[in-house]
Amino acid sequence: MPAPTLVALEAALQDSETRYRSLVDRLLDGFTLCDASCDPDGQPIDFRVVEVNPAFERITGLSAEALVGRTLREAFPELASDWSEELGLVALGGEPLQLAYHSSLGKRLDLTAYSPRRLQLAVLVRDVTEPKRAKEERAKLEQQLRHSQRMEAVGRLAAGVAHDFNNLLSPILAYSELLIMELALGDPRHEELEQIRHAAVRARDLTRQLLSFGRKQLGELTPVDLREVVHGLEKLLRRTVREDVRIELRQAAEAQPVRVDVGQIEQVIMHLAVNAQEAMPGGGLLVLEVREAPPRPDADGTHPGRQILLSVGDTGAGAEVDAETAGQLCDPLFTAKEKEAGAGLGISAACAIVHAHGGAISIRSLPGKGTTYEICLPRHVPPAEQPANPGEASGLPRGAETILVVEDDEAVRATTHRMLERQGYRVIAAQGEDDCFEAARDRSRRIDLLLTDVVMPGIHGKALYDQLAALQPGLQVLYMSGHSQSIIAHHGVLEPGACFIQKPFSVASLAGKVREALDRSLESGVGSQG
């Protein structure tokens, strides 16, 4: 094979140089090549820039004319002095070195130094500064997290206070009902006691709102007229929104029945009302409307069941809402108005609650026309009326069985004892597990039902029932708690389907639940479920 000519070698060299230059110039990372300056012993003490690529100029903000011929330290003045020795070792054929560099302009750079040949240093530079948009988004998420943590702490505090307040309400509600039942018709004290009972019921409903505050799962679903929910919240709304915001209720003439967690739906209304207020900084009109929703076909063209519409609208500036924006309605960072980061948390929470109820939420907004949020909830169809039990036609369900009541709060224990005795039951009241086991070990009497608080010092109700059932075969159980059944079940304390009553309870609700739990012994396999 003939030796290559000088012309061929020059052409090959030129081609290699062209390919090298094309590769270096197209790099997204910065690249610089430096020659080492050595001391008399041949040790590198500095590096002088020979060439740089366009990306290096862009990242450092310095031109090639200003860089070539200068030292590497002049290009990177913030380099630590002790790195010179490390870079010298690389130039002598050592392993590549990675450095983190923070420039005076606020940039964060990753430097990778290696030696293509002895006493030469190549440095790759990558800009890892967080982009401005990413930085802003991270700040929003951090603020949202802090807001969420504060709300969670407030929710835990409110739930703790409400749980204790429920125990105070129990005797007020129970004794007022018992006295009303014992008064003769026409007794002038009847009206005063009815006012006490009504105030206790309102306080009970308020504590249930506090207990639901901040939770993500539904509580008890109750059949209600949605008009009554909105009407009952009107006074609180008037105290919440500014005086320059007028409130107008538009209610359908006929009942609008839904089956909801009332506390959660009230939260939705409050979230949307506060959002509407912020859209009207100069005042305006807040409109709450409840009516039957017009039929809306599903994607397959079929019509779903009848829906109830709750709309919350404002007369603010409004905004153009396209399909993409409407699709972001439940995003925690979404807001139809210009507000601070995390302001969409209320709307996001409202979406979660509505969807948990099997409903849907949408937004209508136009410039100069204000904004309206529309919520559609399934219309509740009550079951067919059952014929009354002739034995119960004259009053509340009664019985003669023996009931073991376990409650660590003395006032609640005493009122429950009194309510059950009035209905004919034999009652054993116990403060804790020691009293329970003493009563259960007495073989001379049969205990038919355990009525126990779910959470108590030392032992919870489910564990207590499991142990007592071994001593009293066939024992039924009814659990009670200031928290709703779904909250208790969510934390794994009770199994689904357990008999449960929420405190504070009325005489009628307790009588009905006790009878339901006792009658479970007639149903195969249910009595031992707990």
C-alpha positions as CSV (number, residue, x, y, z in Angstrom):
1,M,0.0,0.0,0.0
2,P,1.6,3.4,-1.1
3,A,2.4,5.9,1.6
4,P,0.0,8.9,1.9
5,T,1.3,12.0,0.2
6,L,1.8,15.3,2.0
7,V,-1.3,16.7,0.3
8,A,-3.4,13.8,1.5
9,L,-2.2,14.2,5.0
10,E,-3.0,17.9,5.0
11,A,-6.4,17.2,3.6
12,A,-7.1,14.6,6.3
13,L,-5.9,17.0,9.0
14,Q,-8.1,19.8,7.6
15,D,-11.1,17.4,7.6
16,S,-10.4,16.3,11.2
17,E,-10.1,20.0,12.3
18,T,-13.4,20.9,10.6
19,R,-15.2,18.0,12.3
20,Y,-13.7,18.9,15.6
21,R,-14.7,22.6,15.2
22,S,-18.2,21.6,14.1
23,L,-18.6,19.3,17.2
24,V,-17.3,21.9,19.7
25,D,-19.3,24.8,18.3
26,R,-22.6,22.8,18.4
27,L,-22.1,21.7,22.1
28,L,-24.9,23.0,24.4
29,D,-22.4,23.0,27.2
30,G,-19.6,25.5,27.4
31,F,-16.1,24.3,26.4
32,T,-12.7,25.8,26.8
33,L,-9.2,24.5,26.1
34,C,-6.3,25.7,28.2
35,D,-2.5,25.3,28.2
36,A,-0.7,24.9,31.5
37,S,1.9,27.4,32.7
38,C,4.5,25.5,34.8
39,D,7.0,26.4,37.5
40,P,10.7,25.5,37.1
41,D,10.0,22.0,38.4
42,G,7.4,21.4,35.6
43,Q,4.4,21.6,37.9
44,P,1.3,23.4,36.5
45,I,0.6,26.6,38.4
46,D,-1.9,28.3,36.1
47,F,-3.8,27.7,32.8
48,R,-4.2,30.1,29.9
49,V,-7.3,30.0,27.7
50,V,-6.5,28.8,24.1
51,E,-10.1,28.6,22.7
52,V,-13.7,28.7,23.7
53,N,-17.0,27.7,22.0
54,P,-20.1,29.9,21.6
55,A,-21.9,28.2,24.5
56,F,-19.0,29.1,26.8
57,E,-19.4,32.8,25.8
58,R,-23.2,32.7,26.3
59,I,-22.9,31.0,29.8
60,T,-20.1,33.2,31.1
61,G,-21.2,36.4,29.4
62,L,-17.7,37.0,28.1
63,S,-16.6,37.1,24.4
64,A,-13.9,34.9,22.9
65,E,-11.8,38.0,22.3
66,A,-11.9,38.8,26.0
67,L,-11.2,35.3,27.1
68,V,-8.5,33.9,24.8
69,G,-5.1,34.6,26.2
70,R,-6.4,35.2,29.8
71,T,-6.0,32.7,32.6
72,L,-8.6,30.3,33.8
73,R,-8.8,32.2,37.1
74,E,-9.6,35.4,35.3
75,A,-12.5,33.6,33.5
76,F,-13.7,32.0,36.9
77,P,-12.6,34.5,39.6
78,E,-14.6,32.7,42.3
79,L,-12.6,29.5,42.0
80,A,-11.2,28.4,45.3
81,S,-7.4,28.8,45.5
82,D,-6.9,25.2,46.6
83,W,-8.5,24.0,43.4
84,S,-5.4,25.1,41.4
85,E,-3.4,22.1,42.8
86,E,-6.3,19.7,41.9
87,L,-6.5,21.1,38.4
88,G,-2.7,20.7,38.1
89,L,-3.0,17.0,38.9
90,V,-5.6,16.6,36.2
91,A,-3.4,18.3,33.6
92,L,-0.6,15.8,34.5
93,G,-2.8,13.0,33.5
94,G,-5.0,12.5,36.6
95,E,-8.7,11.6,36.8
96,P,-11.3,14.1,35.6
97,L,-12.5,16.6,38.3
98,Q,-16.0,17.9,38.9
99,L,-16.5,21.2,40.6
100,A,-19.6,23.3,41.6
101,Y,-19.1,27.0,40.8
102,H,-21.3,29.9,42.0
103,S,-20.6,33.1,40.0
104,S,-20.9,36.7,41.2
105,L,-23.9,37.0,38.8
106,G,-25.9,34.4,40.8
107,K,-25.4,31.6,38.3
108,R,-24.8,28.0,39.4
109,L,-22.4,26.1,37.1
110,D,-21.1,22.6,37.0
111,L,-17.5,22.3,35.8
112,T,-15.9,19.1,34.5
113,A,-12.1,19.3,34.0
114,Y,-10.1,16.7,32.1
115,S,-6.8,16.5,30.3
116,P,-6.9,15.6,26.5
117,R,-3.1,15.5,26.6
118,R,-0.3,16.2,29.1
119,L,-0.1,19.9,30.4
120,Q,-3.4,20.7,28.7
121,L,-6.8,21.2,30.4
122,A,-10.3,21.0,28.9
123,V,-13.2,22.3,30.9
124,L,-16.9,21.6,30.2
125,V,-19.3,24.1,31.7
126,R,-23.0,23.5,32.3
127,D,-25.4,26.1,33.6
128,V,-27.6,24.5,36.3
129,T,-29.1,27.8,37.6
130,E,-32.8,27.2,38.3
131,P,-34.9,28.9,35.6
132,K,-36.9,31.9,36.8
133,R,-40.3,30.2,36.0
134,A,-39.3,27.1,37.8
135,K,-38.2,29.2,40.8
136,E,-41.5,31.0,40.9
137,E,-43.5,27.8,40.6
138,R,-41.4,26.3,43.5
139,A,-42.1,29.4,45.6
140,K,-45.8,29.0,44.9
141,L,-45.8,25.4,45.9
142,E,-43.8,26.2,49.1
143,Q,-46.3,28.9,50.0
144,Q,-49.2,26.5,49.2
145,L,-47.6,23.8,51.5
146,R,-47.2,26.3,54.4
147,H,-50.8,27.4,53.9
148,S,-52.0,23.8,53.9
149,Q,-50.0,23.0,57.0
150,R,-51.5,26.0,58.9
151,M,-55.0,25.0,57.8
152,E,-54.3,21.4,59.0
153,A,-53.1,22.6,62.4
154,V,-56.2,24.9,62.8
155,G,-58.4,21.9,61.7
156,R,-56.9,19.7,64.4
157,L,-57.4,22.3,67.0
158,A,-61.0,23.0,66.0
159,A,-61.8,19.3,65.9
160,G,-60.3,18.8,69.4
161,V,-62.3,21.7,70.9
162,A,-65.5,20.5,69.1
163,H,-65.1,16.9,70.4
164,D,-64.9,18.1,74.0
165,F,-67.8,20.5,73.4
166,N,-69.9,17.7,72.2
167,N,-69.7,16.0,75.6
168,L,-70.9,19.3,77.2
169,L,-73.8,19.4,74.8
170,S,-75.0,15.9,75.4
171,P,-76.6,16.4,78.8
172,I,-78.1,19.7,77.7
173,L,-79.8,18.2,74.7
174,A,-80.8,15.0,76.5
175,Y,-82.3,16.5,79.7
176,S,-84.2,19.2,77.7
177,E,-85.8,16.4,75.6
178,L,-86.6,14.3,78.7
179,L,-88.3,17.2,80.5
180,I,-90.3,18.1,77.4
181,M,-91.5,14.5,77.2
182,E,-92.6,14.5,80.9
183,L,-94.5,17.8,80.7
184,A,-98.2,17.8,80.2
185,L,-99.6,19.4,77.0
186,G,-100.2,23.1,77.5
187,D,-97.6,23.5,80.3
188,P,-96.2,27.0,80.0
189,R,-92.6,25.7,80.5
190,H,-92.8,23.6,77.4
191,E,-91.9,26.6,75.1
192,E,-88.8,27.6,77.3
193,L,-87.5,24.0,77.2
194,E,-88.1,23.8,73.5
195,Q,-85.9,26.9,73.1
196,I,-83.2,25.3,75.1
197,R,-83.4,22.1,73.0
198,H,-83.3,24.1,69.8
199,A,-80.2,26.0,70.9
200,A,-78.5,22.8,71.8
201,V,-79.3,21.3,68.4
202,R,-77.9,24.4,66.7
203,A,-74.7,24.1,68.8
204,R,-74.5,20.5,67.9
205,D,-74.7,21.3,64.2
206,L,-72.0,24.0,64.7
207,T,-69.6,21.5,66.4
208,R,-70.1,19.1,63.6
209,Q,-69.0,21.8,61.2
210,L,-65.9,22.3,63.3
211,L,-65.3,18.6,63.3
212,S,-65.5,18.5,59.5
213,F,-63.2,21.5,59.1
214,G,-60.0,20.5,57.2
215,R,-60.9,16.8,56.7
216,K,-60.7,15.3,53.3
217,Q,-63.3,12.5,53.7
218,L,-67.0,12.8,54.0
219,G,-68.9,12.6,57.3
220,E,-72.5,11.4,57.7
221,L,-74.7,11.9,54.6
222,T,-78.0,13.3,55.7
223,P,-81.1,13.9,53.5
224,V,-81.7,17.7,53.6
225,D,-83.4,20.4,51.6
226,L,-80.5,22.3,50.0
227,R,-82.5,25.5,50.4
228,E,-82.5,25.1,54.2
229,V,-78.7,24.6,54.1
230,V,-78.1,27.9,52.2
231,H,-80.7,29.7,54.3
232,G,-79.1,28.5,57.6
233,L,-75.7,29.7,56.4
234,E,-77.0,33.2,55.5
235,K,-76.3,34.8,58.8
236,L,-72.8,33.5,59.0
237,L,-72.2,34.7,55.4
238,R,-73.4,38.2,56.3
239,R,-70.9,38.3,59.2
240,T,-68.1,36.9,57.0
241,V,-68.2,39.1,53.8
242,R,-67.6,42.8,53.8
243,E,-70.5,45.3,54.4
244,D,-70.2,46.6,50.8
245,V,-71.1,43.1,49.5
246,R,-74.8,42.5,49.4
247,I,-76.2,39.0,49.6
248,E,-79.2,37.8,47.6
249,L,-80.8,34.4,48.0
250,R,-82.8,33.0,45.1
251,Q,-84.6,29.8,46.1
252,A,-86.9,27.6,44.2
253,A,-90.5,27.4,45.6
254,E,-90.4,23.6,46.0
255,A,-88.1,21.5,48.1
256,Q,-84.7,20.7,46.6
257,P,-83.7,17.4,48.4
258,V,-80.1,16.2,48.4
259,R,-78.2,13.7,50.5
260,V,-75.0,15.4,51.7
261,D,-72.5,16.0,54.5
262,V,-74.0,19.3,55.5
263,G,-70.8,20.6,57.1
264,Q,-68.8,19.9,54.0
265,I,-71.4,21.5,51.7
266,E,-71.3,24.6,54.0
267,Q,-67.6,24.7,53.5
268,V,-68.0,24.7,49.7
269,I,-70.4,27.7,50.0
270,M,-68.1,29.6,52.3
271,H,-65.1,28.9,50.0
272,L,-67.0,30.2,46.9
273,A,-68.5,33.2,48.8
274,V,-65.0,34.3,50.0
275,N,-63.7,33.9,46.5
276,A,-66.6,36.0,45.1
277,Q,-65.9,38.7,47.7
278,E,-62.3,39.0,46.6
279,A,-63.5,39.5,43.0
280,M,-65.4,42.6,44.1
281,P,-62.9,44.9,45.8
282,G,-65.2,47.9,45.4
283,G,-68.3,46.0,46.6
284,G,-71.1,44.3,44.6
285,L,-73.7,41.6,44.7
286,L,-73.2,38.0,45.9
287,V,-76.0,35.8,44.6
288,L,-76.7,32.3,45.9
289,E,-79.3,30.3,43.9
290,V,-80.9,26.9,44.5
291,R,-83.1,25.2,41.9
292,E,-83.5,22.1,39.9
293,A,-80.9,21.8,37.2
294,P,-81.9,21.5,33.6
295,P,-81.3,18.0,32.1
296,R,-77.8,17.7,30.7
297,P,-77.0,14.7,28.5
298,D,-73.9,12.6,29.3
299,A,-71.2,12.0,26.7
300,D,-73.1,9.0,25.4
301,G,-76.3,11.1,24.9
302,T,-78.2,9.6,27.9
303,H,-79.6,11.8,30.6
304,P,-78.5,11.2,34.2
305,G,-80.8,11.3,37.2
306,R,-82.4,14.6,38.3
307,Q,-79.9,17.1,39.6
308,I,-80.1,20.0,42.0
309,L,-78.2,23.2,41.1
310,L,-76.4,25.4,43.6
311,S,-74.8,28.5,42.0
312,V,-72.6,31.1,43.7
313,G,-72.1,34.3,41.5
314,D,-70.5,37.7,41.8
315,T,-70.8,41.0,39.9
316,G,-67.0,41.4,39.7
317,A,-64.9,42.1,36.6
318,G,-65.0,38.6,35.4
319,A,-62.7,37.1,32.8
320,E,-62.7,35.1,29.6
321,V,-62.7,31.4,30.6
322,D,-61.8,29.1,27.7
323,A,-62.0,25.3,27.8
324,E,-58.4,24.8,28.9
325,T,-58.8,27.2,31.8
326,A,-62.1,25.6,32.9
327,G,-60.3,22.2,32.9
328,Q,-57.9,23.6,35.5
329,L,-60.7,24.5,37.9
330,C,-59.7,21.9,40.5
331,D,-55.9,22.7,40.3
332,P,-54.8,24.0,43.7
333,L,-52.9,26.8,41.9
334,F,-55.9,27.8,39.7
335,T,-57.7,31.1,40.2
336,A,-59.8,33.1,37.8
337,K,-58.6,36.3,39.4
338,E,-55.1,37.8,40.0
339,K,-54.4,36.8,43.6
340,E,-51.6,35.5,45.6
341,A,-50.1,32.1,45.3
342,G,-52.2,29.3,46.7
343,A,-55.4,31.3,46.4
344,G,-57.0,28.5,44.4
345,L,-56.8,26.2,47.4
346,G,-60.4,27.0,48.4
347,I,-61.7,26.2,44.9
348,S,-59.6,23.0,44.8
349,A,-61.1,21.9,48.2
350,A,-64.6,22.7,47.0
351,C,-64.0,20.6,43.9
352,A,-62.9,17.6,46.0
353,I,-66.0,17.8,48.2
354,V,-68.4,18.2,45.3
355,H,-66.8,15.2,43.5
356,A,-66.9,13.1,46.6
357,H,-70.7,13.7,46.7
358,G,-71.0,12.4,43.1
359,G,-71.6,16.0,41.9
360,A,-69.9,18.3,39.3
361,I,-68.7,21.9,39.5
362,S,-68.2,24.3,36.6
363,I,-67.4,28.0,36.0
364,R,-69.0,30.7,33.9
365,S,-67.2,34.0,33.6
366,L,-67.2,36.8,31.1
367,P,-65.4,40.2,31.1
368,G,-67.7,42.7,32.8
369,K,-70.3,40.1,33.6
370,G,-68.9,38.6,36.8
371,T,-68.1,35.0,37.6
372,T,-70.5,32.2,38.6
373,Y,-69.6,28.8,40.0
374,E,-72.3,26.1,39.4
375,I,-72.6,22.9,41.4
376,C,-74.8,20.1,40.4
377,L,-75.6,17.5,43.1
378,P,-77.7,14.3,42.6
379,R,-81.3,14.8,43.7
380,H,-82.2,12.6,46.7
381,V,-85.1,10.3,46.2
382,P,-86.3,9.1,49.7
383,P,-87.2,5.4,50.0
384,A,-90.8,4.4,50.0
385,E,-92.6,4.9,53.3
386,Q,-92.5,1.7,55.5
387,P,-95.6,0.8,57.5
388,A,-95.3,1.7,61.1
389,N,-94.7,-1.0,63.6
390,P,-98.0,-1.3,65.6
391,G,-96.0,-1.9,68.8
392,E,-94.2,1.4,68.3
393,A,-97.1,3.5,67.1
394,S,-97.6,5.1,70.5
395,G,-94.0,6.2,71.1
396,L,-90.3,5.5,70.7
397,P,-88.9,1.9,70.5
398,R,-88.7,0.3,73.9
399,G,-87.2,-2.9,75.4
400,A,-86.4,-4.8,78.6
401,E,-82.9,-6.0,77.7
402,T,-79.7,-5.3,79.7
403,I,-77.3,-2.7,78.3
404,L,-73.8,-2.1,79.5
405,V,-72.9,1.6,78.9
406,V,-69.2,2.4,78.8
407,E,-68.3,6.2,78.7
408,D,-65.4,7.9,80.5
409,D,-67.3,11.3,80.6
410,E,-69.5,11.3,83.7
411,A,-72.1,13.7,82.4
412,V,-72.6,11.8,79.1
413,R,-72.7,8.5,81.0
414,A,-75.4,9.7,83.4
415,T,-77.6,11.2,80.7
416,T,-77.3,8.1,78.5
417,H,-78.2,5.9,81.6
418,R,-81.3,8.0,82.2
419,M,-82.4,8.0,78.5
420,L,-82.2,4.2,78.3
421,E,-84.0,3.5,81.6
422,R,-86.8,5.7,80.4
423,Q,-87.3,3.3,77.5
424,G,-87.5,0.3,79.8
425,Y,-84.0,-1.1,79.6
426,R,-81.9,-2.4,82.5
427,V,-78.7,-0.4,82.5
428,I,-75.2,-1.0,83.9
429,A,-73.1,2.1,83.7
430,A,-69.3,1.7,83.7
431,Q,-66.5,4.3,83.6
432,G,-63.7,2.1,82.2
433,E,-62.6,-1.4,81.3
434,D,-62.2,-2.6,84.9
435,D,-65.9,-2.0,85.7
436,C,-66.8,-3.6,82.3
437,F,-65.0,-6.8,83.0
438,E,-66.4,-7.1,86.5
439,A,-69.9,-6.8,85.1
440,A,-69.2,-9.2,82.3
441,R,-67.8,-11.9,84.6
442,D,-71.0,-12.0,86.6
443,R,-72.6,-15.1,85.1
444,S,-75.8,-14.5,87.1
445,R,-76.9,-11.9,84.6
446,R,-76.9,-11.7,80.8
447,I,-75.7,-8.6,79.0
448,D,-77.5,-8.1,75.7
449,L,-75.8,-5.0,74.4
450,L,-72.6,-3.1,74.9
451,L,-73.0,0.7,74.3
452,T,-69.4,2.0,74.3
453,D,-67.5,5.1,73.3
454,V,-65.0,4.4,70.5
455,V,-62.0,6.2,71.9
456,M,-61.3,5.9,75.7
457,P,-58.2,6.1,77.9
458,G,-56.4,2.7,77.9
459,I,-58.6,0.8,75.4
460,H,-60.7,1.6,72.4
461,G,-64.2,0.3,72.0
462,K,-63.6,-2.4,69.3
463,A,-60.9,-4.1,71.5
464,L,-63.2,-3.8,74.5
465,Y,-66.1,-5.5,72.6
466,D,-63.8,-8.3,71.3
467,Q,-62.8,-9.2,74.9
468,L,-66.3,-8.9,76.5
469,A,-67.9,-10.9,73.7
470,A,-65.8,-13.9,74.8
471,L,-67.3,-13.6,78.3
472,Q,-70.9,-12.8,77.2
473,P,-71.8,-15.0,74.1
474,G,-74.2,-13.3,71.7
475,L,-73.3,-9.8,73.0
476,Q,-74.3,-7.1,70.5
477,V,-72.5,-3.7,70.3
478,L,-73.4,-0.1,69.5
479,Y,-70.5,2.3,69.2
480,M,-70.7,6.0,69.9
481,S,-68.3,8.9,69.3
482,G,-68.2,12.7,68.8
483,H,-66.7,12.0,65.4
484,S,-68.7,10.7,62.4
485,Q,-68.7,7.0,61.5
486,S,-66.9,7.6,58.3
487,I,-64.1,9.4,60.1
488,I,-63.7,6.6,62.6
489,A,-63.8,4.0,59.9
490,H,-61.3,5.9,57.8
491,H,-58.7,5.5,60.6
492,G,-59.4,1.8,60.8
493,V,-60.9,1.8,64.3
494,L,-64.2,0.3,63.3
495,E,-65.1,-2.2,60.6
496,P,-67.6,-1.2,57.9
497,G,-71.2,-1.9,58.8
498,A,-70.8,-1.6,62.6
499,C,-73.7,-0.1,64.5
500,F,-72.8,3.5,65.3
501,I,-74.4,6.7,66.7
502,Q,-72.8,10.1,66.7
503,K,-72.8,12.2,69.9
504,P,-74.6,14.3,71.0
505,F,-77.7,12.2,70.3
506,S,-81.4,12.8,70.9
507,V,-83.6,10.4,72.9
508,A,-85.3,9.3,69.6
509,S,-82.1,8.6,67.8
510,L,-80.6,6.6,70.7
511,A,-83.8,4.6,71.1
512,G,-83.9,3.8,67.4
513,K,-80.2,2.8,67.3
514,V,-80.3,0.7,70.4
515,R,-83.3,-1.2,69.0
516,E,-81.5,-1.7,65.7
517,A,-78.4,-3.1,67.4
518,L,-80.3,-5.5,69.6
519,D,-82.4,-6.8,66.7
520,R,-79.2,-7.7,64.9
521,S,-79.1,-10.9,66.9
522,L,-82.0,-12.1,64.7
523,E,-79.9,-11.6,61.6
524,S,-77.5,-14.4,60.8
525,G,-73.8,-13.6,61.1
526,V,-74.2,-9.9,61.8
527,G,-74.1,-9.8,65.6
528,S,-70.5,-10.7,66.0
529,Q,-69.2,-8.3,63.3
530,G,-68.5,-5.3,65.6
